[in-house]
Amino acid sequence: MLDNLTQRLAKVVKTMRGEARLTETNTADMLREVRLALLEADVALPAVREFMTRVKDKAMGEQVIGSLTPGQALVGVVQSELASLMGADLGAQASELSFATQPPAIILMAGLQGAGKTTTVGKLAKFLQEQKKKKVLTVSTDVNRPAAIGQLETVTLQVGADFFPSQTTDKPVDIALAAWDFAKKHHHDVLIIDTAGRLGIDEAMMQEISALHAAVKPIETLFVVDAMLGQDAINTARAFNEALPLTGIVLTKLDGDSRGGAALSVRHITGKPIKFAGVGEKLDGLEAFDPSRMANRILGMGDILALVEEAKKGMDIAAAQDLAKKIKTGGKFDLNDFKAQLSQMKKMGGMAGLIDKLPAQFQQAASSANTDQAEKQVRRMEGMINAMTQQERSKPELIKASRKRRIATGAGVQVQEVNRMLAQFEQMQTMMKKFKGGGMMKMMRGMKGMMPGM
């Protein structure tokens, strides 16, 4: 995510932190590097100018000059202004969706074709159900693209939300009003309306979506924009902002562009908060946008809070408590437990997703490991355990040469791989015995080399 910008700014941050004293010369050099990094990332020139003016004013102010560690203080100024550029100055409430209306709360999704609008509707439905405990209904008013209605139905069913069917022969406003009536009668908390997109901005599309907005009066009108558009995102954002009373922005494909200047430009151009960031193609790839935390990630400081949230989201707390209770009461850690731990690891978004949230220095160390190979190895280990009988999983000591050959054949691997997997299992089993005895520090030291890729 924003790789080039992160690398450039992380280098500047490192240099700035090393300065014991700020002078006009070294401050000018650092600010020039920051400016070049932003322009290379495709950030809009007006946004860069305003950002640099604010940073320079504060850099030359008393809060930096009078600091005991001016280099670090200047880093703090850059971080603060970067967060403000992305909407931190609007306040925490600005990035939250509003549900302060008679249910259903209507969310209207607007944007160009190809921005990922329909997939984002599915992701948002999943987010609202799981994070906000809302009953969600989706509907498509895109009668111009035949596959659009079917696509929305598919993603809606995948996330377990309700879908209101529509036909290409219907009028968009009629579809929206019928869905609204259905949502009221069936006690839905939220109605998400997917609108038609175009390959470019045209008057007909703007009139259609304006008519939709006037008919249903949504509490949220979200502009969905592809972060990979670069400078084009600015013109698109400006056109939609003039046609609709937008309440927020959803940035999609933020992981697909190493520049990502749209993330810093669109908020500045529209004045509206970025509410969500879409990453990856999976339907759980939608993150509530936090400007301060995103600024940390861009500056190579990582996002440890997001890392913890990812772990909590993927972790089965009840299963973890059951395992802890089992070990403490003398139970034996077996291959069923080992498989459960591997599954937990996969649910946390995989190693690549976790590495992205680490501080830059850890990312560099972690990226030297082959994360794809490590994840592949986890899947192979699961396959080997699946090829075992229930008795073998419960009593691993039964697995001798002939059984190893059968398991290898069943899993499509070599016997050496079965031996390697069993050796890693035994390492973890030994670690769990230390946990039983209360040796937490010994257990942590024993984790090294326990899992592939660690």
N, C-alpha and C positions, 0 to 999 in steps of 0.2 A: 504494500500500500504506500503510494507516494515515495517510492524508493529513492529516486534521484534527489528530490527535495530533502528527504531525511538525511541522506548521506552528506549533502553539501552543508546543511545546517548543523548536523552533528559535529562536523569538522570545525565549523565556526565556533560552536559552543565550547568545544574542547580548547580551542585557542583562547577564547575569551576568559574561560575559567582560570587559565594559567597566568593571566595578567595581574600583577600585584598593584599596578597603578595604571589608570587610564589617562591617555594623552589625546590631543586632538588628532594626531596621526594614526595611532593604533585603533582608535574608535572609528575613524573614517574608513580605514581598511576593512574593519569588521563589518561595518554597515554596508559597504560596497559589496562584500561577499554575500550578505543576506539579500540585498537587492537583486543581484545576479541570479541567486538561487531561486527566488520567487519568479523572476521573469522567465527563466528556463523551465519552470514548472507550469508555464502557461497561465499564470495569474494575471488578471486584467490590470492594465497599466494604471487606471484611476485608483484601484485598490492598493497597488504597490506604492503609489505616491503617498496616499493617505497614511498607510502603515509606516513607511519610512519617516515621514514627518513626525508622527507621534512617538516613534522609538527614539528619534534624534533629540526631540524636545526633552524626553525623560532621561535620556542618557547623559545629557549635558546639565541635568537638574541636580539638586542637592541630594536626592535619595541614592544616586549612584556615586557622585563625586565624594560624598562624605562617608561612604561605606568602608568598612574595614577590608572587605574583599570586593572591590569594584567590578572585577571581572565576573564574579558570580552574580552580583547585583544586576549587571547588564544582561546576563542570561535571563534573569527573572523578568526584566523589562520586555525582552523579546518574546518570552513565553506568554506574558500577560497580554501583550498587544496582538499576538497571533490568535490567542483565545478570543479577544474582543473582535478581531476581524471576522471570526467564524460565529459570533453571536453571543459571547459570554456577557457583553454589556447589556444585552436585552433581559437578562435575569434567567434564573433556572426555570421559572414557570413558563417562559416563552417556548421552550422546547417540548413541553408536555402537551399531549392532545387534550382538548376540552370536551367534556361530556355534560357540561352544564346546560342541558336542555331536556325537554320532554322526550323520553325514548320513543323511537330510536334516534340516536345521534347519527346524523348523516355525514359521511366523509366522501367528498368528490375528488377523484383522482384525475389530474390533467397532465398532458405531456405529449411529446412527439412519438410517432411510431418508431419502435425499436429501442425506446428508452428503458424498457423492462417494466412497463406500467402494470400489465396483467399479472406477471409473476410477483410484483411488489404487492398487489392486492392480496394474493394468497399468503405471502409472507406476513403482511400486516394482520390478516385475519388470524393467523396462527399466533402472532405476538399478542393480540388483544385477548384471545381465548386463554392463553397460558399465563401471561403476565398480569392481565387486568381482570381476568375471570368474567369476560363479556360473552354474551350470546350474539354471534355474528351472522349476518346475511349478506351475500354478495350478489351483484347483478351487473350484466354487461349491456351498455347502450351503444356498443360499436356495431352498427348494422351495415357498415361499409366493408368490413373484412370478415368473410364467412367463417374463418377458423377461430375468430376472436372469442365468440360465445362458447364454443366447445373447449377452447383452451382454459378459459376462466372456470368452467364447470369442472374440468379435470383437476386444476390446482386447488379449487375450493374443497372438493371431495377428499383430496389427499391430506388436507390439514384438518378435516373433520368439521368444517363450518357448513352452513346451509346456503344453498344456491337457488336463486330465483330465475327460472328459464325465460328466454326471450327469443324472438324470431327476427330475421333480417328484414322482414316485411313490415315490422312495427316501427313506429316513430320513437326516437330516443326519449322525448319528454313523456310520452305515454308509458313507456317501459319503466322509467324512473318512478312515476307516480303510482303505478300498479305495485312495484316492489315496495315502495314506502307504505302503501296501504296493507300489504301482506305482512310487513315487518311489525306494524302496529298491532295487527290482529293476533300475531303469533308471539308477541312479547319479546322481540329481539331488542337487544341493547344498542346494537350498532348496525347500520346499513352502509356498506362500502359500494360506491358506484364507479365502475370502470368505464371511461369514456373513449370515444374514437380518437385515434391519432392520425397523423399524416406524415409523409416523408419530409415535408417542409411546412412552414407556417402559411396558412391561407385563410382568407376571409370567411369562407363557408364553415370551416372548422371552428373558428372563433365565435361565429354567430350561434352555431349549434350548442357549444359548451356554455355560452352566456345564457342561452334560453333554458338550458338544463339547470344552471345555477339559480336563475330567477324562479323556476318552478318548484324546486325542492328546498331552497334556502339552507344549504349545508352549514353545519357549525364549523367544519374544517374543509378547506379547499387546498389540497396538497399538490404542488408542482413536482412531477417526477422527472428528473434530468439525469442523463448519462454523464458520469464524471469524465468519460473518455472524449467528450466533445471538444474539450479545451476552450478556445476563444469563441467557438460557435455557441457554446452553452450560454454565453452572456447575452447574445442577441435573442436567443430563444426565451431566456428568463425575462428579458425586458418586455418582449411581445406578450407573453402570458400575464405578466404582472400588470400591464396596461389594460388587458381585456377582462381580467378576473380579480376580485378581491382575495388574493391568495392569503392563506394563514400560515403556510409553512412549506418547506422543501424536503424532498426525499432524494438523496444522491444514490444512484445505482452504479454498479460495476466499479466501485471504488478500489477494488483489489486488482482490476484489470488494467490500470494505467499507472505507469511509474511516475508520471508528472502530476496529474490530479489537481491542476490549478483551478478547475471548476469548483472544487470544495471551498476554496478561499474567495472566489470571485462572485458566485451566485448570491450569497448572502449580502455582500456589499452592494450589488446592483439592485436587488429587490427590496432590501431592508427587512426581509422576512427571515425568521429563524430556520435553521436546518433541523428538522425533527428526527429524521432517521437516515442511516447509511446502510445501503445494501451491499453485502459482500458474498461472493460465491453464488452458485446456482441452486444450492439446496434451500428448501423452504424455511429453514431455521436461520438463514443468513440475513437477518435484519437486526441492526443494533440501534438502540435509542442513542441519538447523537449528543455527546457532551463536549462542548468547545474546549474546555480546559484540558480534558483528558486527550482529545485529539491533538491539541497543541503539543502536549507532552510526547505523543507518539511521533509527530512530525519532527520534533527536535531530537529524536533518538533517545528520549527518556523512558520510553515504554509506557504501558498502561496496566499496571499491576492490579488495579481494581477490576478491570475487564477480565483479567486472567482468573482472578478469584471467582468472579461471577460465572465465568465459563465452567469452572470446576464445580461450582455449586449446582449449576443447571444440569450438568451431565452426571452428577453423583447421585446414586441411590442411597440416601441417608439410612433408610431402614435396613437395607442389605449390609451396609457398613457396620451398623450397630449390632446386627445379628452375628456378623463375623467376629467382631471384637468380643462379644459375649461368649461365643463358642471357644475362642482361643483362651480367654481368661479362665474359663471353667474346665480347662484341660482337654478340650476338643482338638482334633488333629486337622491341620490345614491340608486339604486334599486338592486333587486336580479340578474338581468342580469349582472350588473357591478360586483357584488360579485362573480358570477360564473367566470367572465373573470379574476378576481384576483387569483382565485384558479387555473385556467388554466396556468397563468403566473408562478405560484409557481411550478407546475409540469414540465414546460418547462425548468426550471433552473436546471434540473438534479436530482430533488428529494433531500431530506434532507441528506441521506447517502453520496451522491456525494459531497454535499457542506461541510459537516462536515470534510471530508477527507482533505480539503484545509485549515482548520482552524489551528491556533497554538495549540500545544499540550495541554496547560492548558484548552483551550476552548473545545477541542475534548473530554477531560475527562468529562467535565461538560455536554456536549451535548450527549455523548454516554450513560449517565445515563437515558436519555429520550428514550422512545421506538420509534425510528424513523420509523420502519416498521408500527407500530400501527398508528402513526401520518399520514403517507402517505395513509394508508388504510382509515382513517377517512376523508381525503380530497376527495378521490374517492366517498365515501358514500354521502358526502355533495353535490357533483356534481350530483349524482344520484337522490337525493331528489329534487334539483332544476329542473332537467330534467322532473320529474314527475308532475311539476306544469304547469298550463296553462300560456299563454303569459300574460294574464291580471293579474294573481297572481304574476308573476315575476315583473311586472311594478308597481303594487300596493300591496305590502306585507301586508298592513293593512287589506286587505280583508280576509286573511287567519285566519279563526276561527276554532273551534273544528271539525266541519264536514269536512271541507276542509283538515285539518291536518290529519284526519283519512284516507281520500282518497289518499293523497300524500304519507303517510306512507305505505299503501298497494301497491301503484304503484312502490315505491322504494324498497319494501321488507324490511322495517325497522320498529321499534317500534315508536309510537307517541312521546315518550320521546325524541328520537333522533331528530325528526323534531323540537320539542321545543328547544332543545339544539342548533341546527343549526341556528334557527331564532334568538336566544339570541346572538350568535356570530355575526350574520349579523347586529343586532341592535348596537352592540359594534362598529363595523366598520363604520356603518352609523353615529353614534355619533362622531367618530373620524373625518370623512369627513366634518362634520359641523364645527369642530374646524379649519380644513384646510381652509375652506371658509373664516373664520374670520381672517386668518393669524396666528393663534396660533400654530406655528410649534412645539414648545417644548411640549405644552399640547398634541398635536397629537402623538408625539413620546412616551410620557409617557402612553398614552391611548392604545398603541399597545400591551402592556403586556397582555398576555392571550387572545388576539384577535383571533389568529390562533391556530389550534391544533398543539401541539409539540413545541410551542414557549415558 
